[in-house]
């Protein structure tokens, strides 16, 4: 059986260095997504993540058990973050934060497979956010990114470095703040958490 490590194959997108901010042109990719509002760790946020992982792992096992001869690792959780009033980020007003949590899916995952996976999960579990899942292509395009090592509460200076890089290169910020969570925070100390910080630019 062919085991595919998409994080390794897409190293430029999912394994950046923490030493530099770099420019990356992110291609169109397919994602399972759930939209919501409120602070990380809230009930609605946790429900969204549970639904995303449940369907993602169901898809993985569907492919593994099919005749494709392929197995792959489920990709990390990602989040797009914004607010109607962006001062809510500066003032850390988390209840007003808006987010889309998402997990990238390989090209071999089709819309029909996603529907079947959602139906399988529904038959086994009563997940409040399961009907919020959508399957969409997301094309981020030109971005600046780097790796933040440490707790989420200390991301500020790293985000500032990314924004400074964009400004110094004659570009402007666009789109939504993007984070990719490479660490299982249940198993690692906060000082070792690794998060990709990405910002679209034009």
Secondary structure, 3 states (H helix, E strand, C coil): CEEECHHHHCHHHHCCCCCCCEEEEEEEEEEEEEEEECCCCCHHHHHHHHHHHHHHHHHHHHHHCCCCCEEECCCCEEEEEECCCCHHHHCCCHHHCEEEEEEEECCCCCHHHHHHHHHHHHHHCCCCCHHHCEEEEEEEEEEEEEEEECCHHHCHHHHHHHHHHHHHCCCCEEEEEEEEECCCCCCCCHHHCEEEEEEEEC
